[in-house]
Amino acid sequence: MREFSEITWLCHICGRERPDERISVYQIDISAHFGVLPNHALHNVRYCNDNPACIAAAPTYRHFYVERQ
């Protein structure tokens, strides 16, 4: 079994594998796009919390494009 200190995550912005303490998650509520109650559809973006470029890009990064109907 892996120790928690060994957990790593992939940054969605730069693509680097980073230790758990160097990754944060930016959440974007996309519930309105799907016509559901607030906070029922969230878009999670993992980013390096020690890289200014990743921090700046996280709020606008999208895994997929959601077109509003």
Number of C-alpha atoms within 10 A of each C-alpha: 3 6 6 9 9 8 11 15 18 16 21 21 18 14 12 13 14 15 15 15 13 15 20 18 16 15 15 17 13 17 15 13 12 13 12 11 10 11 13 12 17 13 16 18 21 21 30 27 17 12 12 10 13 18 17 13 15 23 14 9 19 15 9 7 7 10 7 8 6
